[in-house]
């Protein structure tokens, strides 16, 4: 029987509707002392990581990284090697309590060798690195080693054991007197001596149970190399759930008389999530949903986390503010509950908490993936950066893109924007034998409005120059003013959200939403109703099909989204998951739009 039970506290919401160089650098250096006396290990930079995120995941400061790697102040790139100091418990209290040593995997190392080297049980190493497997135990990857010692020598200890003494009954002794003498109950004495049921007699030999201390010697045998290394192939058991228990926390602000526009968006997210539940019922997915008003700050969160629905949940979704997310993330880790963060892209808990799934792609990953996609698209083209002094400068993205293009030796030029003489200046940089890609350094609508008309006129008058515009996620909100120009300029936009309003899936969603809640979705970007719908279908569908530990099967999950697609990757061997999926939206001159998943 399908079950959908919605428990809403305080308010009824249903109506709101990772080379040779690297190996040499790391050779025999799992823990080394460098020339300045630091105990260090080596980290291989992965796409999307920043100095800040690397420092955060190891519990050190960015200045620690800069001091050991002065060049990192300018930039870091995927595949480069950074020296990282081991945390010193005297200066990092957290290191003392957690007791981790970070280790960079070396050539020919095995899990068994690490267990011997550090004298730590292999099972504990795996426990502290949930992402560790035969596929991820590779040269250059970092793992953390807990401060737990493996007992391999014989050990002795005092243990309390139960023994039976023999006692001969003397003349004139009573059962009561014997019980007092040995501090035992009559029932216990009779239990060990059933003949007492016929009466106590002189000369009877009784068995007296006593507790005594004994020296016990134990030996822990170390498992074989084959047994230890085989642990990397063991998948965590994934239990099928008849009913998925979900705790949903959002700032509905039920104490406010009139909901704000921000609150209205969160209510719409909830409504989209309800639509996902309705769709899931059709495939036999049963959900027990408990909904809570998270409010502002942490006061309400403290009370909500005491609710049985939270401790018993299979999935927690929600919260917006960092202080709220920190509390819920800690709770989720302590109770081993999957926690979905749907909105913010700036929270750091995902770097160290294996139970977190962060839906909104952090900017560094978004920029790295967009830059990689742009390099693939424009590898043989003539790229012109249009430098402007307008607001909304995309400094970090442009820096990332230029670095990526420089590594791939893609042709790059730069044009400083002047309204007067713009096209004449541009024409000097045009390559008549290649496609010419114009990339403004600002995503501001003002600069787009200023350049689109002269660009379009130039492109239409000289189509042989193959002019293309490349831009930013927020350009999706400029379609009312710029849609025809996007088509005319063969425009590409990168984004982690996109909904084609003319697609059948989006049209069906809009119709269902209006029918269910007697209103249309708020015209914002992204649309929160669609975000709630996509989130619900992805996560609950994954749990329904693959069980409680669906993360074992992330590569198998196929979900065709209407706005938000998902491709989760673990940030490190001990942290959580971030959504690295982005789209390249192509407005083609034939007036069609392609959404290309990257």
Secondary structure per residue as TSV (DSSP state, phi and psi in degrees):
chain	resnum	aa	ss	phi	psi
A	1	X	-	360.0	127.6
A	2	X	-	-69.8	140.8
A	3	X	-	-130.1	127.0
A	4	X	E	-132.6	101.2
A	5	X	E	-116.0	116.3
A	6	X	E	-106.6	112.2
A	7	X	E	-101.5	113.8
A	8	X	E	-113.1	119.5
A	9	X	S	-89.0	137.7
A	10	X	S	74.4	-23.3
A	11	X	S	-159.9	137.0
A	12	X	-	-84.8	113.5
A	13	X	-	-101.4	-4.2
A	14	X	T	-58.7	-27.3
A	15	X	T	-83.2	-15.7
A	16	X	-	-96.9	86.1
A	17	X	-	-59.3	360.0
A	18	X	-	360.0	360.0
A	19	X	-	360.0	142.2
A	20	X	H	-60.8	-51.9
A	21	X	H	-53.4	-42.3
A	22	X	H	-64.9	-42.4
A	23	X	H	-64.8	-39.4
A	24	X	H	-63.9	-41.0
A	25	X	H	-61.8	-34.7
A	26	X	H	-97.6	-5.3
A	27	X	T	-55.3	125.3
A	28	X	T	51.4	38.3
A	29	X	-	-128.2	36.2
A	30	X	S	-61.1	-31.0
A	31	X	S	-153.8	102.2
A	32	X	E	-122.9	164.1
A	33	X	E	-106.4	121.9
A	34	X	-	-87.7	-176.7
A	35	X	T	-64.4	-19.4
A	36	X	T	-97.8	4.8
A	37	X	S	90.4	5.3
A	38	X	-	-81.7	138.9
A	39	X	E	-84.4	120.9
A	40	X	E	-130.9	162.8
A	41	X	E	-134.0	177.7
A	42	X	E	-117.6	137.5
A	43	X	E	-117.4	130.3
A	44	X	E	-91.7	120.9
A	45	X	-	-68.2	133.1
A	46	X	-	-108.5	158.1
A	47	X	T	-55.1	130.4
A	48	X	T	93.4	-13.9
A	49	X	-	-77.0	149.6
A	50	X	-	-121.0	166.8
A	51	X	H	-58.7	-40.0
A	52	X	H	-62.1	-48.1
A	53	X	H	-66.1	-36.4
A	54	X	H	-66.2	-44.5
A	55	X	H	-61.5	-42.0
A	56	X	H	-63.4	-43.6
A	57	X	H	-67.6	-22.4
A	58	X	H	-103.4	0.9
A	59	X	T	69.8	31.1
A	60	X	-	-118.9	177.0
A	61	X	-	-97.1	160.5
A	62	X	H	-62.4	-32.3
A	63	X	H	-65.9	-32.8
A	64	X	H	-60.4	-42.2
A	65	X	H	-68.4	-46.2
A	66	X	H	-61.3	-39.5
A	67	X	H	-63.2	-41.7
A	68	X	H	-84.8	-18.2
A	69	X	-	-137.2	72.0
A	70	X	G	-53.4	-32.7
A	71	X	G	-67.2	-19.4
A	72	X	G	-71.2	-14.0
A	73	X	G	-62.7	-30.1
A	74	X	T	-84.1	-50.6
A	75	X	-	-172.0	161.2
A	76	X	-	-129.2	154.9
A	77	X	-	-134.5	153.2
A	78	X	T	-57.5	133.0
A	79	X	T	96.0	-15.4
A	80	X	-	-75.9	159.4
A	81	X	E	-108.8	128.8
A	82	X	E	-112.3	139.1
A	83	X	E	-82.1	133.0
A	84	X	E	-127.4	131.0
A	85	X	E	-74.8	140.8
A	86	X	-	-66.5	140.5
A	87	X	-	-66.2	132.4
A	88	X	-	-95.3	119.7
A	89	X	T	-58.9	-28.1
A	90	X	T	-70.7	-28.5
A	91	X	T	-106.8	-13.5
A	92	X	-	-126.1	93.5
A	93	X	H	-53.4	-33.6
A	94	X	H	-62.5	-34.8
A	95	X	H	-65.1	-35.5
A	96	X	H	-65.9	-39.4
A	97	X	H	-77.3	-37.6
A	98	X	H	-84.6	-35.4
A	99	X	-	64.2	41.8
A	100	X	E	-97.2	142.4
A	101	X	E	-114.5	131.1
A	102	X	E	-93.5	137.7
A	103	X	E	-131.6	132.4
A	104	X	E	-95.7	121.3
A	105	X	-	-65.1	130.9
A	106	X	-	-102.9	164.5
A	107	X	T	-57.2	137.6
A	108	X	T	70.2	5.1
A	109	X	-	-77.0	149.9
A	110	X	-	-129.9	166.3
A	111	X	H	-60.3	-38.7
A	112	X	H	-61.2	-45.0
A	113	X	H	-63.3	-38.2
A	114	X	H	-67.1	-39.5
A	115	X	H	-60.9	-41.0
A	116	X	H	-68.5	-45.9
A	117	X	H	-58.9	-44.3
A	118	X	H	-97.3	-4.3
A	119	X	T	54.3	45.0
A	120	X	-	-123.0	135.8
A	121	X	-	-57.7	135.8
A	122	X	H	-59.9	-34.9
A	123	X	H	-61.6	-33.6
A	124	X	H	-72.9	-34.5
A	125	X	H	-63.3	-44.5
A	126	X	H	-65.5	-40.2
A	127	X	H	-58.5	-39.6
A	128	X	T	-84.2	-3.1
A	129	X	-	-133.8	75.8
A	130	X	T	-57.8	-24.6
A	131	X	T	-86.5	2.1
A	132	X	-	-78.8	130.2
A	133	X	S	-154.1	179.5
A	134	X	T	-60.5	-31.4
A	135	X	T	-76.6	-32.0
A	136	X	T	-99.3	-10.7
A	137	X	-	-80.5	78.7
A	138	X	-	-128.1	158.7
A	139	X	T	-55.1	131.0
A	140	X	T	94.5	-18.3
A	141	X	-	-74.8	148.7
A	142	X	E	-105.4	139.0
A	143	X	E	-129.7	163.0
A	144	X	E	-109.8	138.3
A	145	X	E	-107.3	121.0
A	146	X	E	-76.7	157.2
A	147	X	S	-86.5	63.9
A	148	X	-	-122.9	122.4
A	149	X	-	-88.4	139.5
A	150	X	-	-86.8	124.1
A	151	X	-	-84.7	113.7
A	152	X	-	-117.9	-16.0
A	153	X	S	-96.8	156.5
A	154	X	-	-59.5	137.2
A	155	X	E	-124.3	148.1
A	156	X	E	-118.5	145.4
A	157	X	E	-154.7	155.0
A	158	X	E	-83.8	130.0
A	159	X	E	-128.9	144.7
A	160	X	E	-82.6	128.0
A	161	X	E	-128.8	153.1
A	162	X	E	-93.6	131.2
A	163	X	E	-131.1	164.5
A	164	X	E	-116.0	124.8
A	165	X	E	-97.7	151.9
A	166	X	E	-100.9	134.3
A	167	X	E	-135.5	131.7
A	168	X	E	-94.4	126.9
A	169	X	-	-68.5	130.1
A	170	X	-	-91.0	167.4
A	171	X	T	-63.6	142.8
A	172	X	T	65.3	7.7
A	173	X	-	-76.2	145.3
A	174	X	-	-111.3	162.9
A	175	X	H	-60.4	-41.4
A	176	X	H	-59.9	-44.2
A	177	X	H	-66.2	-38.6
A	178	X	H	-66.6	-39.9
A	179	X	H	-63.1	-41.9
A	180	X	H	-66.2	-38.7
A	181	X	H	-61.4	-38.4
A	182	X	H	-107.1	7.9
A	183	X	T	52.2	57.2
A	184	X	-	-137.9	151.7
A	185	X	-	-80.5	156.7
A	186	X	H	-63.6	-37.6
A	187	X	H	-62.1	-42.2
A	188	X	H	-67.0	-39.1
A	189	X	H	-65.9	-42.3
A	190	X	H	-67.4	-35.6
A	191	X	H	-57.1	-39.8
A	192	X	H	-86.6	-11.6
A	193	X	-	-138.8	77.4
A	194	X	G	-57.6	-25.8
A	195	X	G	-63.2	-18.5
A	196	X	G	-64.2	-18.0
A	197	X	G	-64.5	-21.6
A	198	X	G	-92.1	0.0
A	199	X	-	113.3	156.5
A	200	X	-	-91.6	131.5
A	201	X	-	-131.0	148.3
A	202	X	T	-59.1	135.8
A	203	X	T	90.2	-7.9
A	204	X	-	-63.7	140.3
A	205	X	E	-100.8	114.4
A	206	X	E	-101.1	147.5
A	207	X	E	-95.1	120.0
A	208	X	E	-108.2	114.4
A	209	X	E	-73.4	128.9
A	210	X	E	-135.3	150.8
A	211	X	E	-101.0	128.1
A	212	X	E	-138.2	162.5
A	213	X	E	-93.4	140.6
A	214	X	E	-138.8	141.7
A	215	X	E	-79.8	120.1
A	216	X	E	-114.9	131.2
A	217	X	E	-103.9	127.6
A	218	X	E	-126.2	150.4
A	219	X	-	-130.6	126.8
A	220	X	-	-96.6	118.1
A	221	X	-	-85.9	133.8
A	222	X	-	-74.7	132.4
A	223	X	-	-64.1	158.6
A	224	X	-	-70.5	163.4
A	225	X	H	-59.9	-42.2
A	226	X	H	-61.7	-44.2
A	227	X	H	-61.7	-42.2
A	228	X	H	-66.7	-51.3
A	229	X	H	-64.7	-28.3
A	230	X	H	-66.2	-20.5
A	231	X	G	-60.4	-25.7
A	232	X	G	-69.8	-14.5
A	233	X	G	-100.2	-1.2
A	234	X	-	-84.3	123.2
A	235	X	-	-89.3	142.1
A	236	X	-	-65.4	131.5
A	237	X	-	-60.0	135.4
A	238	X	-	-114.0	111.4
A	239	X	-	-83.9	131.7
A	240	X	-	-74.0	137.6
A	241	X	-	-111.9	122.7
A	242	X	S	-68.7	-38.4
A	243	X	E	-129.3	124.8
A	244	X	E	-89.9	120.0
A	245	X	E	-93.1	119.9
A	246	X	E	-120.8	131.5
A	247	X	E	-108.4	127.6
A	248	X	E	-120.0	117.2
A	249	X	E	-123.9	118.7
A	250	X	E	-142.0	155.5
A	251	X	-	-79.6	79.5
A	252	X	-	-75.8	-15.0
A	253	X	-	50.9	54.3
A	254	X	T	-67.5	-16.6
A	255	X	T	-81.3	-10.0
A	256	X	S	-83.3	138.1
A	257	X	S	-67.5	-41.2
A	258	X	S	-121.6	118.5
A	259	X	-	-59.9	138.7
A	260	X	-	-77.3	171.1
A	261	X	H	-64.0	-34.0
A	262	X	H	-67.3	-44.3
A	263	X	H	-60.6	-39.1
A	264	X	H	-59.9	-34.7
A	265	X	H	-68.1	-39.1
A	266	X	H	-68.8	-36.0
A	267	X	H	-63.6	-40.1
A	268	X	H	-64.8	-36.3
A	269	X	H	-59.9	-44.0
A	270	X	H	-62.8	-41.8
A	271	X	H	-64.0	-40.7
A	272	X	H	-62.9	-36.3
A	273	X	H	-65.6	-39.8
A	274	X	H	-62.2	-37.6
A	275	X	H	-62.3	-37.4
A	276	X	H	-64.2	-40.1
A	277	X	H	-62.7	-40.3
A	278	X	H	-62.2	-40.7
A	279	X	H	-68.0	-36.0
A	280	X	H	-70.0	-28.5
A	281	X	H	-60.3	-30.3
A	282	X	T	-68.6	-17.6
A	283	X	T	-108.3	16.0
A	284	X	T	80.2	21.7
A	285	X	-	-92.8	118.6
A	286	X	E	-104.4	134.2
A	287	X	E	-129.6	133.3
A	288	X	E	-104.5	105.0
A	289	X	E	-105.0	124.8
A	290	X	E	-113.7	126.4
A	291	X	E	-113.9	134.7
A	292	X	E	-131.2	143.7
A	293	X	E	-85.5	109.1
A	294	X	-	-74.2	-21.0
A	295	X	-	59.6	-153.3
A	296	X	S	-108.9	150.1
A	297	X	S	70.5	-160.1
A	298	X	S	-110.9	-5.3
A	299	X	H	-59.8	-50.4
A	300	X	H	-66.9	-36.4
A	301	X	H	-60.8	-41.2
A	302	X	H	-58.2	-40.9
A	303	X	H	-73.6	-40.4
A	304	X	H	-62.5	-38.7
A	305	X	T	-67.5	-10.7
A	306	X	T	-86.0	-13.0
A	307	X	S	-69.2	137.4
A	308	X	H	-56.2	-31.9
A	309	X	H	-62.3	-26.9
A	310	X	H	-78.1	-47.5
A	311	X	H	-66.0	-27.1
A	312	X	T	-95.1	-0.2
A	313	X	-	-70.2	149.1
A	314	X	S	-92.3	-22.4
A	315	X	E	-150.9	133.4
A	316	X	E	-115.0	134.1
A	317	X	E	-128.3	134.2
A	318	X	E	124.8	-162.6
A	319	X	-	75.7	148.4
A	320	X	-	-121.8	-46.7
A	321	X	S	-77.8	146.5
A	322	X	H	-58.5	-42.3
A	323	X	H	-65.8	-32.3
A	324	X	H	-70.3	-46.2
A	325	X	H	-61.0	-39.9
A	326	X	H	-57.6	-44.8
A	327	X	H	-67.0	-45.3
A	328	X	H	-66.9	-39.4
A	329	X	H	-61.8	-42.2
A	330	X	H	-63.9	-43.5
A	331	X	H	-61.7	-45.0
A	332	X	H	-61.8	-39.9
A	333	X	H	-68.1	-42.6
A	334	X	H	-62.6	-35.6
A	335	X	H	-100.9	4.6
A	336	X	T	54.6	52.1
A	337	X	-	-115.1	133.8
A	338	X	E	-64.8	136.0
A	339	X	E	-128.2	120.1
A	340	X	E	-99.4	122.2
A	341	X	E	-101.6	107.3
A	342	X	-	-86.8	-22.9
A	343	X	S	-110.2	-63.9
A	344	X	-	-66.7	146.9
A	345	X	S	-111.0	4.9
A	346	X	-	-112.2	-0.8
A	347	X	-	-72.9	143.9
A	348	X	S	-98.3	-8.8
A	349	X	G	-59.2	-31.1
A	350	X	G	-61.9	-21.2
A	351	X	G	-72.2	-19.9
A	352	X	T	-133.1	-1.1
A	353	X	-	-115.1	113.4
A	354	X	T	-72.8	-5.5
A	355	X	T	-99.2	1.5
A	356	X	E	-94.6	137.9
A	357	X	E	-120.2	113.5
A	358	X	E	-100.5	113.0
A	359	X	-	-74.1	-45.8
A	360	X	S	-81.0	113.8
A	361	X	-	-60.1	125.4
A	362	X	-	-57.3	147.1
A	363	X	H	-57.2	-38.4
A	364	X	H	-63.8	-37.8
A	365	X	H	-73.2	-40.0
A	366	X	H	-60.0	-47.5
A	367	X	H	-64.8	-42.2
A	368	X	H	-63.5	-42.9
A	369	X	H	-71.0	-37.6
A	370	X	H	-66.6	-39.5
A	371	X	H	-64.9	-40.9
A	372	X	H	-63.2	-42.3
A	373	X	H	-64.7	-42.2
A	374	X	H	-63.2	-38.6
A	375	X	H	-65.5	-34.3
A	376	X	H	-70.2	-41.7
A	377	X	H	-68.1	-39.7
A	378	X	T	-115.0	26.3
A	379	X	T	-57.6	-34.1
A	380	X	T	-107.6	14.6
A	381	X	S	-103.6	177.0
A	382	X	E	-103.5	108.1
A	383	X	E	-96.7	127.9
A	384	X	E	-119.9	117.5
A	385	X	E	-87.3	125.0
A	386	X	E	-95.5	102.2
A	387	X	E	-83.7	122.7
A	388	X	-	-124.5	167.9
A	389	X	-	-108.9	19.4
A	390	X	-	-76.4	165.1
A	391	X	S	-70.4	178.8
A	392	X	S	58.5	42.9
A	393	X	B	-68.1	134.3
A	394	X	-	-95.8	57.0
A	395	X	H	-57.3	-50.2
A	396	X	H	-68.2	-39.0
A	397	X	H	-67.0	-45.3
A	398	X	H	-62.0	-38.9
A	399	X	H	-62.9	-44.1
A	400	X	H	-64.8	-43.7
A	401	X	H	-66.0	-43.9
A	402	X	H	-63.7	-40.0
A	403	X	H	-62.8	-44.0
A	404	X	H	-65.4	-44.6
A	405	X	H	-66.1	-36.1
A	406	X	H	-64.5	-41.5
A	407	X	H	-64.0	-33.3
A	408	X	T	-94.6	5.4
A	409	X	T	56.1	43.0
A	410	X	-	-85.2	140.8
A	411	X	E	-64.3	126.4
A	412	X	E	-132.4	139.1
A	413	X	E	-135.4	164.3
A	414	X	E	-133.6	136.6
A	415	X	E	-125.2	124.0
A	416	X	E	-82.8	125.8
A	417	X	-	-74.2	127.7
A	418	X	-	-131.7	126.0
A	419	X	S	-57.4	-44.4
A	420	X	T	-80.5	121.3
A	421	X	T	86.0	15.1
A	422	X	H	-58.2	-51.6
A	423	X	H	-68.3	-36.7
A	424	X	H	-64.6	-40.9
A	425	X	H	-66.1	-40.0
A	426	X	H	-63.9	-41.9
A	427	X	H	-61.2	-27.0
A	428	X	H	-68.5	-22.7
A	429	X	H	-101.5	-7.2
A	430	X	-	-67.9	136.9
A	431	X	-	-102.8	113.1
A	432	X	T	-69.8	-12.0
A	433	X	T	-102.7	3.7
A	434	X	S	-139.3	165.4
A	435	X	-	-69.8	142.4
A	436	X	E	-112.8	117.8
A	437	X	E	-104.8	117.6
A	438	X	E	-100.5	123.6
A	439	X	E	-124.0	103.9
A	440	X	E	-65.1	147.5
A	441	X	S	-86.0	0.3
A	442	X	B	-125.9	144.8
A	443	X	-	-98.7	8.7
A	444	X	-	-65.9	139.4
A	445	X	H	-63.7	-32.0
A	446	X	H	-60.2	-44.9
A	447	X	H	-70.2	-34.8
A	448	X	H	-64.3	-42.1
A	449	X	H	-64.8	-32.9
A	450	X	H	-74.7	-32.0
A	451	X	H	-98.5	-20.2
A	452	X	H	-66.2	-41.3
A	453	X	H	-68.8	-51.4
A	454	X	H	-62.3	-33.9
A	455	X	H	-64.6	-42.1
A	456	X	H	-66.3	-42.9
A	457	X	H	-61.8	-40.6
A	458	X	H	-67.4	-43.6
A	459	X	H	-63.2	-38.8
A	460	X	H	-75.1	-29.8
A	461	X	H	-80.8	-26.4
A	462	X	-	-132.9	67.5
A	463	X	G	-62.4	-20.1
A	464	X	G	-65.9	-17.5
A	465	X	G	-83.9	-7.5
A	466	X	-	47.8	66.9
A	467	X	E	-84.3	133.4
A	468	X	E	-132.3	141.1
A	469	X	E	-107.0	137.8
A	470	X	E	-124.1	129.4
A	471	X	E	-143.4	-153.1
A	472	X	-	-122.3	164.0
A	473	X	G	-53.8	-41.9
A	474	X	G	-67.3	-14.7
A	475	X	G	-61.9	-19.7
A	476	X	G	-62.7	-25.3
A	477	X	G	-85.0	-2.5
A	478	X	G	-101.1	10.7
A	479	X	H	-64.7	-29.1
A	480	X	H	-59.6	-39.1
A	481	X	H	-92.8	-22.6
A	482	X	H	-126.8	3.4
A	483	X	H	-58.0	-48.7
A	484	X	H	-62.4	-35.9
A	485	X	H	-68.7	-37.0
A	486	X	H	-58.4	-45.5
A	487	X	H	-62.8	-46.7
A	488	X	H	-64.1	-31.4
A	489	X	T	-99.3	14.4
A	490	X	T	51.1	49.8
A	491	X	-	-77.4	140.3
A	492	X	E	-115.3	138.1
A	493	X	E	-130.7	136.6
A	494	X	E	-98.3	147.7
A	495	X	E	-167.3	158.0
A	496	X	S	-99.6	1.2
A	497	X	-	-132.9	141.3
A	498	X	-	-165.2	131.6
A	499	X	-	-128.3	120.4
A	500	X	-	-81.9	106.7
A	501	X	T	-62.7	-17.6
A	502	X	T	-95.0	-4.5
A	503	X	S	-74.4	148.9
A	504	X	H	-58.2	-38.0
A	505	X	H	-64.2	-42.7
A	506	X	H	-68.8	-40.3
A	507	X	H	-64.4	-39.9
A	508	X	H	-64.2	-41.0
A	509	X	H	-61.4	-48.3
A	510	X	H	-59.4	-41.4
A	511	X	H	-65.0	-44.3
A	512	X	H	-65.4	-38.5
A	513	X	H	-63.9	-45.4
A	514	X	H	-64.5	-40.9
A	515	X	H	-65.7	-37.2
A	516	X	H	-78.9	-36.0
A	517	X	H	-121.9	5.7
A	518	X	S	55.0	39.9
A	519	X	S	-161.6	167.4
A	520	X	-	-102.9	154.6
A	521	X	-	-59.0	145.2
A	522	X	-	-62.6	137.0
A	523	X	S	-83.3	72.4
A	524	X	-	-127.2	173.8
A	525	X	S	-127.9	124.0
A	526	X	S	-77.4	168.5
A	527	X	-	-80.7	120.3
A	528	X	H	-69.4	-30.5
A	529	X	H	-62.3	-43.9
A	530	X	H	-67.3	-35.3
A	531	X	H	-63.7	-43.6
A	532	X	H	-63.7	-40.2
A	533	X	H	-64.5	-50.1
A	534	X	H	-62.2	-42.1
A	535	X	H	-62.7	-45.8
A	536	X	H	-61.5	-48.5
A	537	X	H	-64.8	-38.8
A	538	X	H	-67.4	-56.6
A	539	X	H	-72.3	-45.9
A	540	X	H	-70.0	-36.1
A	541	X	H	-63.3	-38.0
A	542	X	H	-66.7	-43.2
A	543	X	H	-66.4	-41.8
A	544	X	H	-60.0	-40.7
A	545	X	H	-86.2	-39.8
A	546	X	H	-111.3	-4.4
A	547	X	-	91.2	-173.4
A	548	X	T	-60.6	-36.3
A	549	X	T	-103.4	58.6
A	550	X	G	-62.8	-16.5
A	551	X	G	-62.2	-20.1
A	552	X	G	-65.1	-19.8
A	553	X	G	-120.9	23.6
A	554	X	G	-55.6	-37.4
A	555	X	G	-68.9	-16.3
A	556	X	G	-93.0	-17.0
A	557	X	-	-73.4	123.9
A	558	X	-	-120.0	114.7
A	559	X	-	-133.8	121.6
A	560	X	-	-90.9	105.2
A	561	X	-	-81.7	163.6
A	562	X	S	-97.7	-22.9
A	563	X	S	-141.9	-43.8
A	564	X	-	-117.2	117.3
A	565	X	-	-97.5	163.1
A	566	X	-	-131.0	131.6
A	567	X	-	-146.1	92.1
A	568	X	E	-86.9	135.0
A	569	X	E	-128.7	139.0
A	570	X	E	-73.2	133.9
A	571	X	S	-71.0	-28.6
A	572	X	S	-164.2	-178.0
A	573	X	S	-71.4	-12.0
A	574	X	S	-123.8	-0.4
A	575	X	S	-100.8	-167.5
A	576	X	-	-94.9	-155.5
A	577	X	E	-120.9	139.9
A	578	X	E	-121.1	149.6
A	579	X	E	-82.5	113.1
A	580	X	-	-101.5	6.7
A	581	X	-	-74.5	129.2
A	582	X	-	-130.3	164.8
A	583	X	E	-114.2	148.8
A	584	X	E	-111.1	115.9
A	585	X	E	-97.4	123.4
A	586	X	E	-113.2	113.2
A	587	X	E	-89.7	102.8
A	588	X	-	-86.8	151.4
A	589	X	T	-60.6	-17.5
A	590	X	T	-86.3	14.8
A	591	X	S	67.4	28.3
A	592	X	-	-112.7	158.9
A	593	X	E	-123.2	127.4
A	594	X	E	-107.0	131.2
A	595	X	E	-104.3	109.2
A	596	X	E	-104.0	118.5
A	597	X	E	-78.8	136.8
A	598	X	-	-116.2	360.0
